[in-house]
Amino acid sequence: MNHTSSLPALRRFRHIGILEGISYLILLFIAMPLKYLAQIPEPVKYVGWVHGVLFVLFCLALLQVWVLRKWSFLKVVGAFVASLLPFGTFILDKRLRKEEQTL
C-alpha cells in the first residue's frame, strides 16, 4: 500500500489522540478532584465514559495506523504507553506531525 494513502488514517489517529489526551486530563485534574475533594461523583461518571470511548477509538486507530504505516512493534507500544501518561498524547502528536509532513 502506498504511504500517502495512509495519510488520512494517520491524521485521524492524531486527532483522536488529542481528544483522548484532553479527556484524560479533564478526568484526572477536574472530575476526580470533584469526586474525592467535593464529593461530586457525577463528572467522573460522564467524563470517564467519554474518555473510555475515546481510548477505545485511539486503540482502534492505532491498530489501523500500525497496519497501514507498517510501524514497528516498539513504535506501537510507545504510542500505546503515551496514551496512559498525562500529556503523553500531546508529545506523541508532535512526533506524528513530523511523520505526517514527510508524506
Long-range contacts (C-beta under 8 A, 24 or more apart in sequence): 1-68, 3-69, 3-103, 4-103, 5-68, 6-65, 6-68, 6-69, 6-103, 7-100, 7-103, 9-61, 9-64, 9-65, 9-68, 9-69, 10-65, 10-68, 10-69, 10-96, 10-99, 10-100, 10-103, 11-100, 12-61, 13-58, 13-61, 13-62, 13-64, 13-65, 13-96, 14-93, 14-96, 14-97, 14-100, 16-54, 16-57, 16-58, 16-61, 17-58, 17-61, 17-82, 17-83, 17-89, 17-92, 17-93, 17-96, 18-89, 18-90, 18-93, 19-54, 20-51, 20-54, 20-55, 20-57, 20-58, 20-83, 20-89, 21-83, 21-87, 21-88, 21-89, 21-90, 21-93, 23-47, 23-50, 23-51, 23-54, 24-51, 24-83, 24-86, 24-89, 25-86, 25-87, 26-51, 27-51, 28-86, 55-83, 58-83, 58-89, 59-83, 69-99
